[in-house]
Amino acid sequence: MTVQQQRPDRPSGHTKRGVLRRMGEFSARHALPVIIGWLVALAVLQALHASFGGTYSDDFSLPGTQSYQGAQVLQQNAPGYGGTGATIVLSDSSAPLSSVQSQVNQTIASLQKLPHVLSVQSPLPSSTVPQNPAALSANGQIGYINISFAQNPSSYGTSYLNGVDNAVAPLRAAGVEVEYGGPLGELARPASSDRTSEAIGFGVAIIVLLVGFGSVIASIVPLLTALISVIVGLAILGLVAAALTFASVSPTLATMIGLGVGIDYALFLLTRHRQQLMDGADPVTGAGRAVSTSGHAVLVSGTTVVVALAGLYVSQIQFIGRLGIAAAITVITAVAGALILVPALLGLIGRKIDALHLRRPIAEREPDTEGGKQGFWERYARRVERRPWWFLATGVIVLAILAIPLVFIQLGHIDDGADPTSFTDRRAFDLISTGFGPGANGPLTVTVDQASVPSGNRAALASNVNNALMHVPGAASATPVQPVGNGNVLVSTVIPTTIPQAKGTTDLFNNLKDTVLPNAVAGTGAQTYVTGTTAAQMDFTELIASRLPLIIAVVVALAFLIILCVFRGLLVALKAAVLNLLSIAASYGVVVAVFQWGWGGPALGVSGDVPIESYVPMMMFAIVFGLSMDYEVFLLSRVHEYWLRTGAAKDSVAHGIEVTARVISCAAMIMVSVFAAFLLSDNIVVKMLGLGLAVSVLIDATVVRLLLVPAVMTVLGRRAWWVPRWLDRILPHINPEGDAQEA
């Protein structure tokens, strides 16, 4: 076999390699101070988080949308109708609510005194607040109190609930069932804990590592370093949350991603270190070489994940962008833990890494080119080489079948009716559906700004709007428009016939916004808006859907450039982008089938078929695209390393698969178990993300890495590493695993 030396115009990466190697050797040589430093930092950050950490809430605004503009018009002209609305639902199965009139009045008076409350409406006649007759059921046994808050009440913290609970105490003492709906109900949900999911993920990870590597100590190191890194990252996230508003799902998302990549990164470094020990290196040198080689791949992979998450800011929606920041924080701490804490532990353990072993460690082997004994994965790679088009077609067909449901995806907002009955907002949802119909859970507030309309024409304007709102398809009822506040604004409440997450409610919203209301005020100079919580959620969905293609394009382009700079091959970079898109499409399809079509939703604790939460595909894309680059970088770096040494394209693929397939498979199984464990969460969005991420990693590590990548690389051959000379000169040089000789 002819050996091809590395091209002289290709830098060896000595400078970067030297920095990483020195850092790895320093950590290994000074293991105790480094480990103690991490533990002290962990304790300090936890203390700071406990004292100064912020809270998480789903309070966000969408400047520029018509629902936001309508809310601003209401806030300026009728402050009592602005803000964020919530409901307190009352039910008495034995008597009409009029029998507890005095208790209702007491509750109303107490609610008015709470901070941040703009207005209160009662379902019963009241001398202190306006009555909302539509808020009392026909039999008088179910009603609801409307409350308008200055902000989303979920941002006030759980302590705010004490005041609300005290206010409704007289009603509960009288035997009335009291439930909280809307944002107030979200605040009242029981505190969710991810400890069960984390424990399950860790348990499976230990089993996988023991089976895959046969060493007790080697199995503990990745889990321990990942856990410490994630706790550090979550503490930092909590401190940042004191200055910025992060969604309530942010800590769970950060935990999922941090654990997944933290275990992966530590595992790849540990595998390289063990090989160095088997080759005769001392523990300090082995740790330094592992950091200077696989550490490069960790840096490249971590950078790719962070870049993909940062691409969410292309949406220009802070809510989405900050979800990316939350996940990126734990990715960064996972990289730091892998490059600093892992070599310290390896140095402390020394050659005892395999002291408690179930079987002997397996060494890497060179690909056999002369018919000798081959490893399992090398035999598999040679089989792919013989029939690459057959394996390529099989992989594409599998992904295409899985992606079919994606064609029918319906984005939307999951309403409270899909939550478990242990949640107060779900019970409030059911009571309102019983007393007023399902659409009463998602009222639409029609707002007409008539400030520019002469006073003599306003009566005719109100009549036109009332006529337009009569018999609108999909509307169960509409209250007559009436002036509020300073009289410059007309308001009507339209109740859909369907639940908030149904397509019929979205159709009604679009019909009102785009056709019914503009036609009703044509030529008058008035401006119309459909606002309120339900309208804002639908505007959010439309905004996400319109910007998702741009985010996909930006993230794919950035990832393409990173792979191109690292591996200096146009076709390799193009292959990575295309295959990752196919993998993500397949995982989208599985999520649609399970949740939207209901194929397994009930088994996951989801009530009925639900739409795909509008921001889930966007988050999944950024996360999955970044994570899939983990395996892409680690596999291709070993293929590329052997290619630079030998120039043998097919042998390089066989070598890369032989030395990485086992560790990639173990890493993927661990990540799948970590993500899948979050299916136990009560939060449906977390369930969606958990399933989507688990499926995508599983597909990526099996169909993509074991079928498509070796098949495509075999078909491309030497052409995979081609890059025009002019482009090679201007691209920055990034070595994925240091110099080949260092490896």
Disulfide bonds with the S-S distance in Angstrom:
none
